[in-house]
Amino acid sequence: MNQRRIFALLIPLTVLIVTSGCQVGGSKSFVQGDSPEENNAEYTGGPVTGDWVVMDLLDEPESLNPYTSTSASATNIYSGYIYESFLRTQRVPPWDDEPLLAESLPEISGDHLVYTWKLCSGIYFHDGHPLTMRDAAFSLKAIMNPYVDDLPSKPYYAELDSLKIMDDLNLMMYCSQPYFLHQGFLGGFSIIPEHIFDPEGLMADLTYFQVKNGSAFGRIAEFLEKSEHATWRELVPAVTLAALEKSIAGATHDHIKWKDVEKAVPGLRSMRPAEALDAVSVFLAGQPDGDGAAGLLNEVRKSTRNVLNTLPITTKINAETGSKDFPRRKELMETCRDIHDQIEKFGRSFNIHEQNRAPTVGSGPYMFESWSTGQEIVLRRNPNYWRGEGYAYLDKIVWRILTDVTASLVALKNGEVDFVDNLQTLQYLTMTNRKSFLDKFIKDTYLIPTYTYLGWRNTHPIFKDKRVRLAMTHMVRRKDIRDKLLFGFAEIVVSNFYRYGMDYDSTIVPYKYDPEEAVRLLTEAGWKDVDNDGILEKDSLEFRFEMLIPSGSTFAQQLTSILREDLFMIGIEMDIRQLEWSVFINNYIRNHNFDACFLGWVFGMKGDPKQVWHSESAKGRGSNHIEFMNPEADSLIDAARTEFNVEKRIALYHRFQRILHEEQPYTFLFSSMRKPAYDRRFKGVKWYPFRPGYQLDEWFVPKEERKYQ
C-alpha cells in the first residue's frame, strides 16, 4: 500500500472490525455464511497465478495521475499496483511503515530535519527503463510545481526544502522544520518516470527548491518587465509590494482591500519600496483581519529573497552594483522569465498528460491495459516485475464501471462481476441472505477510516453565521438515519479523526435532532418569516439554498430528501441537485462553487488536519472546500505538526475538535462499515484497517476453479 493514502481523499484505525460468519436477516430468516478465513482454509495448496478479478466501480475517476487526482477510486487503482513508493504499510500488526522501493527505513537526523534514503538496486519501469533517484526527485518536483493541479498534496511537503541526489541509488531530503508524519510522506509519494512525463527535460536542470518556488521567478520577471524604477537593493520589497497589491486589488483578502492599505498609509506611492513595505506591515499587524494578507506578504518576501540566492547571476550583480544602480537588469529578467516559463510549461502539460488517462509506465506488479470510458478499467499482471515472482497472482484486475448499487448487485449475481466491495445495507441484510447466494459468495464486514458529512460553505451569506450551521445540525436526524437507513452499520461521529483512533475526542457528545433549538438559534441569528410566505428572511435574503450530491449515492438521495422535508417545516427551502461524480468534484467542489454539499473523506490511520481544515487550504482549489477559516484552529494544526510527544499532540487535536464542534463547519454524519461480497473461488482474501481494506495482489484462484483463461 502506498503511504500517499494518508492523504484525505474524497468518497460518496488501528482497529479492524470483522464479522466472522455473516449472520443476516431477522430471527426467522437467519442464514449462516462462511467467513473469508473459513473459505481460505478450504484450499490447502500454495498461491498460483491465473484468472481475473472483476469488481464494480461506482465512481469513475477523473484521471489516474497520482498527483492530480483526489478521488479514492483512482488511488485504489494506481496505488501499489501501477505506481510504487519508498515505503508501504506492513500487512501485519502493528501496521507500521516497511520498505518497498527503499532498501530500508530512512536514516533520520536527530533534529528530524534530514532524511537519507537508499533505493533497492535493479528496479525497472514497465518499459524497461531503470528507476533511479532522479525519478524520485522529479516526482517531488511535480508535486510541488505551482502549476500542477495538486493542491491536496502540497501542504504535506511544504517543509521539504531541498534535495541532494548523491547517485542513482541515494537521496538526501532536507526539511525546514520537523513534522511528526515526515517519514510516511517523504517515503510515501508515488514515483513516476521522468523520461515519460518530462521528455523535453524542462525540470532536469532546475532544483527542487527552484521548482517549489516557481511563482517567485514569475513575480520577479513580471515586476522587472513593468517597472524600471526600483534599484537592485530594493528589488525584494518592491516585488513583495507589487505581489500584495495584485492579490488584493479590487477584491478582498481577509476583508482587507488595497484601497484600505493606501488610505491607512498616506503617501504610500511616493515612499521608497523598503519604507513602504515596513509601513504596510505595521498596518496589517494592527488589523484583526490582516493575518492572511500579512502572511502573503511575508511569504512573498521570503521566497523572492531565497530564489534570487539560487541564481549565479545574483553574485555578479552584488559585485557590480552601487547603491542606486541595477546592473544586468535585463539579464536577470530574462533568467527569471526562462525559469518560470519552464516551470509553468511543465505544470500545465503535466495536468493534461496522456499518461493521466493511460498510465502505461509504472514500476508496480500490474501494468495498465485499457480504460474504456463508462465501461471498464483493466490492469494486467507484469511478467517482468522487478521483485520477481510471488508478488501478484491474478492475471488481470478489471474495474467495471456501473451506474448504481442496484446494477452492481445484479452484475454480481449474474456473474458479470466477482467482487462488490460495499453492498448497501438492505442488500446485505435482505437481498443476499439466501443459501443459494452464500453457497456461491462470501460476505463480510470491515471498517476503515472514513466519514461522511454535510458541508456548509462557511463564506456563503447564509452559512457564515455559526448559529445557522449549528441549527442545520440540529435538523439532521442522525440517530434515526443510522438506525433506520443504515440499520446500525455505522457510528455517528463528531470530528475528522478515525472513530477508534487515539486522536479522536470521544468525550464530545453529538448534537441531537432538535427542531425547537434550531428555530431558537435561527431567530437569534436574525432569521424570521417577515412576509408570511413560509420562508425565513434576513436583510432581504431568503433562506433558500442548493444541496449538491453525487448522483451515484442512494444514501445521499435518501438523507437529503428527509432533510429537505424537515427544513421546509421550519421555513427553509433546500433544492437537491444531483451531479455525475467528475462534474460534481471538478466543476463545483474543487472550485468551492456550491452552497452546501454531501460528501465523505477516506483518510489515513494517522491524522493531520491541515489538508482539509487549515485556512491555507481554503484558497484556490484546496481541499478546504467549505472555506472554514479559524486562526486558533490554524495555530493548533501547525503546532501539532511539529509535536513529537504523543500526549501533547493529542491534547492539541482535542482542542481542535472542540472548535469544530462549536463552529459546526460540517454536520459530521457517520463512519460506516463496509460490507463486501465476493466469489468464493478467491483465496488469500484478508481485510485490513487501511484503505481500501484489501490487497488484490494477494488474492488467487486454485487452478481447478478458474473462470477466466
C-alpha positions as CSV (number, residue, x, y, z in Angstrom):
1,M,0.0,0.0,0.0
2,N,1.3,3.4,-0.9
3,Q,1.6,5.8,2.0
4,R,0.0,8.5,-0.1
5,R,-3.2,7.1,1.2
6,I,-2.5,9.0,4.4
7,F,-3.9,11.9,2.4
8,A,-7.6,12.6,2.7
9,L,-9.4,11.5,-0.4
10,L,-12.9,12.2,-1.5
11,I,-15.6,9.4,-1.3
12,P,-19.6,9.4,-1.9
13,L,-7.6,2.5,12.5
14,T,-6.0,0.9,14.3
15,V,-9.0,-1.2,15.0
16,L,-10.3,-3.7,12.5
17,I,-13.9,-4.8,13.0
18,V,-14.8,-8.1,11.2
19,T,-17.9,-10.2,11.4
20,S,-16.9,-13.9,11.5
21,G,-19.6,-15.9,9.8
22,C,-22.2,-13.4,8.5
23,Q,-25.4,-13.6,10.5
24,V,-28.0,-11.8,8.4
25,G,-31.7,-11.3,8.3
26,G,-34.3,-11.4,11.1
27,S,-34.8,-14.1,13.7
28,K,-36.8,-16.2,11.3
29,S,-34.6,-15.7,8.3
30,F,-31.3,-16.4,9.9
31,V,-28.6,-17.7,7.5
32,Q,-25.0,-18.5,8.4
33,G,-22.4,-17.8,5.8
34,D,-18.7,-18.8,5.7
35,S,-16.1,-16.2,6.7
36,P,-13.1,-15.4,4.5
37,E,-10.9,-17.4,6.9
38,E,-13.1,-20.5,6.5
39,N,-13.2,-20.1,2.8
40,N,-9.4,-19.6,2.6
41,A,-8.9,-22.7,4.7
42,E,-10.8,-24.9,2.2
43,Y,-7.7,-24.7,-0.1
44,T,-4.5,-26.3,1.3
45,G,-2.1,-25.6,-1.6
46,G,0.0,-22.6,-2.2
47,P,-0.9,-19.4,-4.2
48,V,-1.0,-19.9,-8.0
49,T,-1.2,-17.5,-10.9
50,G,-4.1,-17.2,-13.3
51,D,-7.7,-16.0,-13.6
52,W,-9.1,-12.4,-13.2
53,V,-11.0,-10.5,-10.6
54,V,-13.7,-8.3,-12.0
55,M,-15.1,-5.7,-9.5
56,D,-17.6,-2.9,-9.5
57,L,-16.6,0.8,-9.7
58,L,-19.4,3.3,-9.0
59,D,-17.3,6.4,-9.2
60,E,-15.3,6.6,-12.4
61,P,-12.1,8.6,-11.6
62,E,-11.2,11.8,-13.5
63,S,-7.7,10.5,-14.1
64,L,-5.1,8.0,-12.8
65,N,-2.4,10.6,-12.2
66,P,-1.2,10.2,-8.5
67,Y,-0.8,13.9,-8.1
68,T,-3.8,15.5,-10.0
69,S,-6.5,13.0,-8.9
70,T,-8.0,13.2,-5.5
71,S,-10.7,10.5,-5.7
72,A,-10.4,7.4,-3.6
73,S,-11.3,5.2,-6.6
74,A,-8.3,6.4,-8.6
75,T,-6.0,5.7,-5.7
76,N,-7.4,2.2,-5.3
77,I,-6.4,1.6,-8.9
78,Y,-2.9,3.0,-9.3
79,S,-1.5,2.9,-5.8
80,G,0.7,-0.2,-5.2
81,Y,-0.5,-1.8,-8.5
82,I,0.9,0.6,-11.2
83,Y,3.0,3.0,-9.1
84,E,5.1,2.3,-6.0
85,S,6.8,4.3,-3.3
86,F,9.8,4.0,-1.0
87,L,7.6,2.7,1.8
88,R,4.3,0.9,2.3
89,T,2.2,-0.2,5.3
90,Q,3.0,-3.5,6.8
91,R,0.3,-6.1,6.2
92,V,0.5,-7.4,9.8
93,P,0.1,-5.6,13.1
94,P,1.2,-3.0,14.2
95,W,0.8,-1.7,10.6
96,D,4.0,0.3,10.7
97,D,6.0,1.5,7.7
98,E,8.1,-1.1,5.8
99,P,10.5,-0.7,2.9
100,L,9.3,-1.3,-0.7
101,L,11.4,0.6,-3.3
102,A,13.8,1.6,-0.5
103,E,16.3,-0.9,0.9
104,S,15.3,0.1,4.5
105,L,13.6,2.8,6.5
106,P,15.4,6.1,6.1
107,E,18.3,7.3,8.2
108,I,16.9,10.3,10.2
109,S,18.9,13.1,11.8
110,G,18.5,13.7,15.5
111,D,16.6,17.0,14.8
112,H,14.2,15.3,12.4
113,L,15.3,17.5,9.5
114,V,17.4,15.3,7.3
115,Y,16.2,12.0,5.8
116,T,18.6,9.8,3.9
117,W,17.2,7.1,1.5
118,K,18.8,4.2,-0.3
119,L,17.0,2.7,-3.3
120,C,16.9,-1.0,-4.0
121,S,19.1,-1.9,-7.0
122,G,17.6,-3.4,-10.1
123,I,14.3,-1.6,-10.2
124,Y,12.8,-1.1,-13.7
125,F,9.8,0.6,-15.0
126,H,7.3,-1.3,-17.2
127,D,9.1,-0.1,-20.3
128,G,12.5,-1.5,-19.1
129,H,13.9,1.9,-18.2
130,P,15.8,1.9,-14.8
131,L,14.1,3.7,-11.9
132,T,16.6,5.9,-10.1
133,M,16.7,8.7,-7.5
134,R,16.3,11.1,-10.4
135,D,12.8,9.8,-10.9
136,A,12.2,10.2,-7.1
137,A,13.4,13.8,-7.2
138,F,11.4,14.5,-10.4
139,S,8.3,13.2,-8.7
140,L,8.7,15.6,-5.8
141,K,9.2,18.4,-8.2
142,A,6.0,17.5,-9.9
143,I,4.1,17.5,-6.6
144,M,5.4,21.0,-5.7
145,N,5.3,22.6,-9.1
146,P,2.9,25.6,-8.5
147,Y,1.2,24.9,-11.8
148,V,0.5,21.3,-11.2
149,D,-3.1,20.9,-10.0
150,D,-2.1,19.0,-6.8
151,L,-3.3,21.3,-4.0
152,P,-4.2,18.5,-1.6
153,S,-0.7,17.1,-1.6
154,K,1.3,20.3,-1.4
155,P,0.7,21.0,2.3
156,Y,2.4,17.7,3.3
157,Y,5.6,18.6,1.5
158,A,5.7,22.3,2.4
159,E,8.6,21.8,4.9
160,L,10.7,19.8,2.4
161,D,13.2,22.5,1.4
162,S,15.8,20.8,-0.8
163,L,17.1,17.5,-2.2
164,K,20.5,16.2,-2.8
165,I,20.9,13.3,-5.3
166,M,24.2,11.6,-4.3
167,D,23.9,8.9,-7.0
168,D,21.3,6.8,-8.7
169,L,20.5,4.9,-5.5
170,N,21.0,7.5,-2.8
171,L,19.0,10.7,-2.0
172,M,19.0,13.1,0.9
173,M,16.0,15.2,1.8
174,Y,16.4,18.4,3.9
175,C,13.4,19.8,5.8
176,S,12.9,23.3,7.1
177,Q,11.2,22.1,10.3
178,P,10.3,18.8,11.9
179,Y,6.9,17.1,11.2
180,F,5.7,14.0,13.0
181,L,4.5,12.4,9.7
182,H,7.6,13.2,7.7
183,Q,8.7,9.6,7.3
184,G,5.3,8.5,6.0
185,F,5.0,11.3,3.4
186,L,8.6,11.5,2.4
187,G,8.6,7.8,1.8
188,G,5.0,7.5,0.6
189,F,4.8,9.5,-2.7
190,S,4.3,7.6,-5.9
191,I,7.4,7.6,-8.0
192,I,6.6,8.3,-11.6
193,P,9.0,8.1,-14.6
194,E,10.8,11.3,-15.5
195,H,11.5,10.2,-19.1
196,I,7.8,9.8,-19.8
197,F,6.4,12.8,-18.1
198,D,9.1,15.2,-19.0
199,P,10.6,14.2,-22.3
200,E,11.8,17.8,-23.0
201,G,13.8,17.8,-19.8
202,L,12.1,21.0,-18.6
203,M,12.7,20.1,-14.9
204,A,16.0,18.4,-15.4
205,D,18.3,21.4,-14.8
206,L,16.1,23.0,-12.1
207,T,16.5,22.3,-8.4
208,Y,13.6,21.1,-6.3
209,F,13.8,24.4,-4.4
210,Q,13.5,26.4,-7.6
211,V,10.5,24.5,-8.8
212,K,8.8,24.7,-5.5
213,N,9.2,28.5,-5.6
214,G,8.5,28.8,-9.3
215,S,5.9,31.5,-8.8
216,A,8.6,33.8,-7.3
217,F,10.6,33.8,-10.5
218,G,7.4,34.8,-12.3
219,R,6.8,37.6,-9.9
220,I,10.3,39.0,-10.3
221,A,10.2,38.8,-14.1
222,E,6.8,40.4,-14.3
223,F,7.9,43.3,-12.0
224,L,11.1,43.9,-14.0
225,E,9.1,43.9,-17.2
226,K,6.7,46.6,-15.9
227,S,8.9,48.7,-13.7
228,E,12.2,50.4,-14.2
229,H,12.3,52.4,-11.0
230,A,13.4,50.1,-8.2
231,T,17.1,49.6,-7.6
232,W,18.7,46.2,-7.1
233,R,18.9,46.9,-3.3
234,E,15.2,47.5,-3.2
235,L,14.1,44.7,-5.6
236,V,12.8,42.4,-2.8
237,P,10.5,44.9,-1.1
238,A,9.3,46.3,-4.4
239,V,8.4,42.8,-5.8
240,T,6.7,42.0,-2.5
241,L,4.5,45.1,-2.5
242,A,3.6,44.6,-6.1
243,A,2.5,41.0,-5.4
244,L,0.4,42.1,-2.4
245,E,-1.3,44.8,-4.4
246,K,-2.1,42.4,-7.3
247,S,-3.5,39.9,-4.8
248,I,-5.9,42.1,-3.1
249,A,-6.6,45.0,-5.5
250,G,-10.3,45.2,-6.3
251,A,-11.1,42.2,-4.2
252,T,-11.0,41.3,-0.5
253,H,-8.2,39.3,1.2
254,D,-9.3,38.5,4.7
255,H,-11.7,41.5,4.3
256,I,-8.9,44.0,3.5
257,K,-8.8,45.8,0.2
258,W,-5.8,47.6,-1.4
259,K,-7.7,50.9,-1.1
260,D,-7.8,50.3,2.7
261,V,-4.0,50.0,2.6
262,E,-3.5,53.2,0.6
263,K,-5.9,55.1,2.9
264,A,-4.1,53.9,6.0
265,V,-0.6,54.7,4.7
266,P,-0.6,58.3,3.3
267,G,2.0,58.9,0.6
268,L,2.5,55.2,0.0
269,R,3.1,55.6,-3.7
270,S,5.9,58.1,-3.1
271,M,7.8,56.1,-0.5
272,R,10.8,54.0,-1.3
273,P,9.9,50.3,-1.5
274,A,11.6,49.3,1.7
275,E,9.9,52.1,3.7
276,A,6.5,51.4,2.1
277,L,6.8,47.7,2.9
278,D,7.6,48.4,6.6
279,A,4.6,50.8,6.8
280,V,2.2,48.2,5.2
281,S,3.5,45.5,7.5
282,V,2.7,47.7,10.5
283,F,-0.8,48.4,9.2
284,L,-1.6,44.8,8.6
285,A,-0.3,43.8,12.0
286,G,-2.8,46.1,13.6
287,Q,-5.8,44.7,11.7
288,P,-7.9,41.9,13.2
289,D,-8.5,40.5,9.7
290,G,-5.0,41.1,8.5
291,D,-3.4,37.7,9.1
292,G,-3.9,36.4,5.6
293,A,-2.6,39.5,3.9
294,A,0.3,39.7,6.3
295,G,1.1,36.0,5.8
296,L,1.1,36.5,2.0
297,L,3.4,39.5,2.3
298,N,5.9,37.5,4.5
299,E,5.7,34.5,2.2
300,V,6.4,36.6,-1.0
301,R,9.3,38.5,0.7
302,K,10.9,35.3,1.9
303,S,10.5,33.4,-1.4
304,T,11.7,36.3,-3.5
305,R,14.9,36.7,-1.4
306,N,15.5,32.9,-1.4
307,V,15.1,32.3,-5.2
308,L,17.4,35.2,-6.0
309,N,20.0,33.5,-3.9
310,T,19.8,30.3,-6.1
311,L,21.0,32.2,-9.2
312,P,24.7,32.6,-10.1
313,I,23.8,36.0,-11.7
314,T,23.0,37.3,-8.2
315,T,26.6,37.1,-7.2
316,K,27.6,39.1,-10.3
317,I,25.1,41.8,-9.6
318,N,26.1,42.1,-6.0
319,A,29.7,42.6,-7.1
320,E,28.9,45.2,-9.7
321,T,26.1,47.3,-8.1
322,G,26.2,50.6,-6.3
323,S,23.6,52.0,-4.0
324,K,21.3,53.2,-6.8
325,D,22.0,51.3,-9.9
326,F,20.9,48.0,-11.2
327,P,23.5,46.2,-13.4
328,R,22.4,43.1,-15.5
329,R,18.8,44.1,-15.0
330,K,17.6,42.7,-18.4
331,E,19.8,39.5,-17.9
332,L,18.1,38.9,-14.5
333,M,14.7,39.5,-16.0
334,E,15.3,37.0,-18.8
335,T,16.8,34.4,-16.5
336,C,13.8,34.6,-14.1
337,R,11.4,34.5,-17.1
338,D,13.0,31.5,-18.6
339,I,13.0,29.5,-15.3
340,H,9.4,30.5,-14.6
341,D,8.2,29.7,-18.1
342,Q,9.8,26.2,-18.0
343,I,8.1,25.5,-14.7
344,E,4.7,26.7,-15.9
345,K,5.0,24.9,-19.3
346,F,5.8,21.6,-17.5
347,G,3.0,22.1,-14.9
348,R,0.3,22.8,-17.5
349,S,1.3,20.0,-19.7
350,F,1.5,17.6,-16.7
351,N,-2.1,18.3,-15.8
352,I,-3.3,17.1,-19.2
353,H,-0.6,14.5,-19.9
354,E,-1.8,11.4,-21.9
355,Q,-0.4,9.2,-19.1
356,N,-3.1,10.6,-16.8
357,R,-5.7,8.5,-18.7
358,A,-3.3,5.7,-19.8
359,P,-0.5,5.2,-17.2
360,T,1.3,2.7,-19.2
361,V,4.7,3.1,-17.4
362,G,5.0,2.5,-13.7
363,S,7.0,0.1,-11.6
364,G,4.4,-2.0,-9.9
365,P,3.2,-5.6,-10.2
366,Y,0.5,-4.6,-12.6
367,M,0.5,-2.8,-15.9
368,F,-2.2,-0.6,-17.4
369,E,-4.0,-2.3,-20.2
370,S,-7.1,-0.2,-21.1
371,W,-9.6,2.4,-20.0
372,S,-13.0,2.4,-21.8
373,T,-14.8,5.4,-20.5
374,G,-18.1,4.5,-18.9
375,Q,-17.3,0.8,-19.2
376,E,-14.1,-0.5,-17.5
377,I,-10.5,0.0,-16.5
378,V,-8.2,-3.0,-16.9
379,L,-4.7,-3.8,-15.4
380,R,-2.7,-6.9,-16.3
381,R,0.0,-8.7,-14.3
382,N,3.5,-7.5,-15.0
383,P,5.5,-10.6,-16.1
384,N,8.8,-8.8,-15.6
385,Y,8.1,-7.3,-12.2
386,W,11.4,-6.1,-10.6
387,R,10.8,-8.1,-7.4
388,G,10.3,-11.3,-9.3
389,E,7.6,-13.9,-8.9
390,G,5.3,-14.3,-5.9
391,Y,4.1,-10.7,-5.5
392,A,0.9,-10.9,-7.6
393,Y,-1.2,-13.8,-8.8
394,L,-4.3,-12.7,-10.7
395,D,-3.6,-12.2,-14.4
396,K,-6.0,-9.2,-14.6
397,I,-7.8,-6.8,-12.4
398,V,-10.9,-5.3,-14.0
399,W,-12.9,-2.4,-12.6
400,R,-16.3,-2.5,-14.3
401,I,-17.9,0.9,-14.2
402,L,-21.6,0.5,-13.2
403,T,-24.2,3.2,-12.8
404,D,-25.6,2.4,-9.4
405,V,-25.6,0.0,-6.5
406,T,-28.5,-2.0,-7.8
407,A,-26.7,-2.7,-11.1
408,S,-23.6,-3.8,-9.1
409,L,-25.6,-6.4,-7.1
410,V,-27.4,-7.7,-10.3
411,A,-24.0,-8.0,-12.0
412,L,-22.6,-9.9,-9.1
413,K,-25.4,-12.4,-9.0
414,N,-25.2,-12.8,-12.8
415,G,-21.5,-13.5,-12.7
416,E,-20.6,-10.3,-14.6
417,V,-18.5,-9.1,-11.6
418,D,-16.8,-11.2,-8.9
419,F,-16.4,-8.6,-6.1
420,V,-18.6,-5.8,-4.8
421,D,-16.6,-4.0,-2.1
422,N,-19.5,-2.4,-0.4
423,L,-23.1,-3.7,-0.5
424,Q,-25.9,-1.4,0.5
425,T,-27.3,-2.2,3.9
426,L,-30.6,-3.5,2.6
427,Q,-28.7,-5.5,0.0
428,Y,-26.6,-7.0,2.7
429,L,-29.5,-7.8,5.0
430,T,-32.3,-8.9,2.7
431,M,-31.1,-9.5,-0.9
432,T,-28.1,-11.7,-0.3
433,N,-29.1,-13.9,2.7
434,R,-30.4,-16.9,0.8
435,K,-28.4,-20.1,0.9
436,S,-28.1,-20.1,-2.9
437,F,-26.2,-16.8,-2.7
438,L,-24.0,-17.8,0.2
439,D,-23.1,-21.1,-1.5
440,K,-21.5,-19.0,-4.2
441,F,-20.3,-15.9,-2.5
442,I,-18.6,-14.8,0.8
443,K,-20.0,-11.8,2.7
444,D,-18.3,-9.9,5.5
445,T,-17.9,-6.5,7.1
446,Y,-14.9,-4.4,7.9
447,L,-14.1,-0.8,8.9
448,I,-11.5,1.7,7.5
449,P,-11.1,5.4,8.5
450,T,-13.8,7.3,6.7
451,Y,-16.6,9.7,7.5
452,T,-19.5,11.3,5.6
453,Y,-20.7,14.9,6.2
454,L,-22.9,17.7,5.1
455,G,-20.7,20.7,4.3
456,W,-21.9,24.2,4.6
457,R,-19.8,26.7,2.7
458,N,-18.8,29.0,5.5
459,T,-18.3,32.1,3.4
460,H,-21.8,31.8,1.9
461,P,-24.1,34.6,3.1
462,I,-26.5,32.2,4.7
463,F,-23.9,29.9,6.4
464,K,-21.3,32.4,7.6
465,D,-23.0,32.6,11.0
466,K,-22.1,29.6,13.2
467,R,-25.5,29.7,14.8
468,V,-27.1,28.9,11.4
469,R,-24.7,26.0,10.9
470,L,-25.5,24.7,14.4
471,A,-29.2,25.0,13.6
472,M,-28.7,22.9,10.5
473,T,-27.0,20.2,12.5
474,H,-30.0,20.2,14.9
475,M,-32.2,19.5,11.9
476,V,-30.5,16.3,10.9
477,R,-32.0,13.1,12.2
478,R,-28.6,11.3,12.6
479,K,-29.8,8.7,15.1
480,D,-32.9,7.8,13.2
481,I,-31.0,7.7,9.9
482,R,-28.3,5.5,11.4
483,D,-30.8,3.1,12.9
484,K,-33.4,3.0,10.1
485,L,-31.5,3.7,6.9
486,L,-28.1,2.2,7.9
487,F,-29.5,-0.5,10.3
488,G,-26.8,0.3,12.8
489,F,-23.9,-0.4,10.4
490,A,-22.4,3.0,11.3
491,E,-21.5,5.2,14.1
492,I,-22.3,8.9,14.5
493,V,-19.0,10.9,14.5
494,V,-18.3,14.4,15.7
495,S,-14.9,15.2,14.1
496,N,-12.4,14.4,11.4
497,F,-10.3,11.7,13.1
498,Y,-10.7,8.0,13.0
499,R,-13.5,7.0,15.4
500,Y,-11.4,4.4,17.2
501,G,-8.0,6.1,16.9
502,M,-6.2,7.8,19.8
503,D,-6.7,11.3,18.3
504,Y,-10.5,11.2,18.3
505,D,-12.1,13.0,21.3
506,S,-14.8,10.6,22.4
507,T,-15.9,12.9,25.2
508,I,-17.7,15.2,22.7
509,V,-21.4,14.4,22.6
510,P,-23.1,14.7,19.2
511,Y,-25.8,17.4,18.9
512,K,-29.3,15.9,18.9
513,Y,-32.1,16.3,16.4
514,D,-33.9,19.3,18.0
515,P,-36.1,21.5,15.7
516,E,-37.1,23.8,18.6
517,E,-33.5,24.5,19.3
518,A,-32.8,25.0,15.6
519,V,-35.6,27.6,15.4
520,R,-34.3,29.4,18.5
521,L,-30.8,29.6,17.0
522,L,-32.1,30.9,13.7
523,T,-34.3,33.5,15.4
524,E,-31.3,34.6,17.5
525,A,-29.3,34.9,14.3
526,G,-32.0,37.3,12.8
527,W,-33.9,34.9,10.6
528,K,-37.7,35.4,10.6
529,D,-40.6,34.9,8.2
530,V,-41.3,38.6,7.8
531,D,-43.8,38.5,4.9
532,N,-45.6,35.3,6.0
533,D,-44.8,33.4,2.8
534,G,-43.4,30.4,4.8
535,I,-39.7,31.1,4.1
536,L,-37.4,32.7,6.6
537,E,-35.7,36.0,5.6
538,K,-32.9,38.2,6.9
539,D,-31.9,41.6,5.4
540,S,-33.9,40.8,2.2
541,L,-32.1,37.5,1.8
542,E,-34.4,34.4,1.8
543,F,-33.3,31.2,3.3
544,R,-33.1,29.2,0.1
545,F,-30.1,27.1,-0.9
546,E,-28.9,24.2,-3.0
547,M,-27.5,20.9,-1.8
548,L,-25.2,19.2,-4.2
549,I,-24.9,15.4,-4.0
550,P,-23.2,12.8,-6.3
551,S,-25.7,11.1,-8.5
552,G,-24.4,7.6,-7.6
553,S,-25.2,7.8,-3.9
554,T,-28.6,6.3,-3.0
555,F,-27.9,7.1,0.7
556,A,-27.2,10.8,-0.2
557,Q,-30.6,10.9,-2.0
558,Q,-32.4,9.4,1.0
559,L,-30.7,11.5,3.6
560,T,-31.1,14.8,1.8
561,S,-34.8,14.1,0.9
562,I,-35.5,13.6,4.6
563,L,-33.6,16.8,5.5
564,R,-35.4,18.8,2.8
565,E,-38.8,17.9,4.3
566,D,-37.7,18.7,7.8
567,L,-36.2,22.1,6.8
568,F,-39.3,23.0,4.9
569,M,-41.3,22.7,8.1
570,I,-39.3,25.5,9.8
571,G,-39.2,27.8,6.8
572,I,-36.1,26.8,4.8
573,E,-36.2,25.8,1.2
574,M,-33.5,23.4,0.1
575,D,-33.1,22.2,-3.5
576,I,-31.3,19.0,-4.2
577,R,-29.1,18.8,-7.2
578,Q,-27.5,15.5,-8.3
579,L,-24.4,15.6,-10.5
580,E,-22.2,13.0,-12.1
581,W,-19.1,12.4,-10.0
582,S,-16.4,14.1,-12.2
583,V,-18.6,17.1,-12.8
584,F,-19.5,17.3,-9.1
585,I,-15.9,17.2,-8.0
586,N,-14.1,19.2,-10.7
587,N,-16.6,21.9,-11.6
588,Y,-18.1,22.5,-8.2
589,I,-16.5,21.0,-5.1
590,R,-12.8,21.7,-6.0
591,N,-13.8,25.2,-7.2
592,H,-15.7,25.9,-3.9
593,N,-18.7,26.7,-6.1
594,F,-21.7,25.5,-4.1
595,D,-24.0,26.4,-1.2
596,A,-23.9,23.0,0.6
597,C,-22.9,19.5,-0.3
598,F,-22.9,15.9,0.8
599,L,-19.5,14.2,0.7
600,G,-17.1,12.0,2.5
601,W,-13.5,11.6,3.2
602,V,-11.4,8.5,3.4
603,F,-8.1,9.1,5.2
604,G,-5.1,7.5,6.9
605,M,-4.5,5.7,10.2
606,K,-2.5,8.7,11.4
607,G,-4.1,12.1,11.1
608,D,-3.1,15.6,10.1
609,P,-6.0,18.1,9.6
610,K,-4.0,20.6,7.5
611,Q,-5.1,19.4,4.1
612,V,-8.8,19.8,4.8
613,W,-9.1,22.3,7.7
614,H,-6.2,24.9,7.5
615,S,-7.0,28.3,6.1
616,E,-4.2,27.9,3.6
617,S,-6.3,25.0,2.0
618,A,-9.3,27.3,1.6
619,K,-7.5,29.1,-1.2
620,G,-7.8,28.3,-4.9
621,R,-8.8,24.7,-5.4
622,G,-7.6,23.5,-2.0
623,S,-9.3,20.7,0.0
624,N,-10.9,23.1,2.5
625,H,-13.9,23.2,0.2
626,I,-16.2,24.8,2.7
627,E,-13.7,27.6,3.3
628,F,-13.6,27.2,7.1
629,M,-11.0,29.7,8.4
630,N,-10.2,30.0,12.1
631,P,-6.9,31.4,13.5
632,E,-6.9,29.3,16.6
633,A,-7.6,26.1,14.6
634,D,-4.7,27.0,12.2
635,S,-2.4,27.5,15.2
636,L,-3.4,24.2,16.7
637,I,-2.9,22.4,13.4
638,D,0.5,24.0,12.9
639,A,1.6,23.2,16.4
640,A,0.6,19.6,16.3
641,R,2.6,19.0,13.1
642,T,5.9,19.6,15.0
643,E,4.9,17.9,18.3
644,F,6.5,14.5,18.7
645,N,5.1,14.0,22.2
646,V,2.0,11.9,21.6
647,E,0.1,13.0,24.6
648,K,0.7,16.7,23.9
649,R,-0.2,16.3,20.3
650,I,-3.5,14.5,21.3
651,A,-4.3,17.4,23.6
652,L,-3.9,19.9,20.7
653,Y,-6.1,17.8,18.5
654,H,-8.8,17.5,21.2
655,R,-8.9,21.3,21.4
656,F,-9.1,21.5,17.6
657,Q,-12.1,19.1,17.7
658,R,-13.8,21.3,20.3
659,I,-13.5,24.2,17.9
660,L,-15.1,22.2,15.1
661,H,-17.9,21.2,17.5
662,E,-18.6,24.8,18.4
663,E,-18.3,26.1,14.9
664,Q,-20.1,23.3,13.0
665,P,-18.5,23.9,9.6
666,Y,-19.6,20.4,8.8
667,T,-22.5,18.4,10.1
668,F,-20.5,15.3,10.7
669,L,-22.5,12.2,9.9
670,F,-21.2,8.7,10.1
671,S,-18.3,6.3,9.9
672,S,-19.9,3.4,8.2
673,M,-18.9,-0.3,8.0
674,R,-18.1,-1.6,4.5
675,K,-20.0,-4.7,3.5
676,P,-18.1,-6.7,0.8
677,A,-19.3,-9.8,-1.1
678,Y,-17.0,-11.8,-3.5
679,D,-17.0,-15.1,-5.4
680,R,-15.8,-17.8,-3.1
681,R,-13.3,-19.1,-5.7
682,F,-10.9,-16.4,-4.5
683,K,-8.5,-17.4,-1.8
684,G,-5.9,-15.4,0.2
685,V,-8.5,-12.8,1.0
686,K,-7.9,-10.6,4.0
687,W,-9.3,-7.3,5.3
688,Y,-7.0,-4.5,6.5
689,P,-7.5,-1.5,8.7
690,F,-6.2,0.8,6.0
691,R,-7.8,1.8,2.8
692,P,-9.2,0.3,0.7
693,G,-9.3,-2.5,3.2
694,Y,-8.0,-5.3,0.8
695,Q,-4.9,-6.0,-1.3
696,L,-5.8,-7.7,-4.6
697,D,-2.2,-8.7,-5.3
698,E,-2.7,-11.3,-2.5
699,W,-5.8,-12.9,-4.0
700,F,-5.6,-16.0,-6.1
701,V,-7.8,-18.8,-7.6
702,P,-6.9,-22.5,-7.5
703,K,-6.4,-23.9,-11.0
704,E,-9.5,-26.1,-10.9
705,E,-11.8,-23.1,-10.1
706,R,-10.5,-20.6,-12.7
707,K,-13.2,-18.7,-14.5
708,Y,-11.2,-16.7,-17.0
709,Q,-8.4,-18.1,-19.1
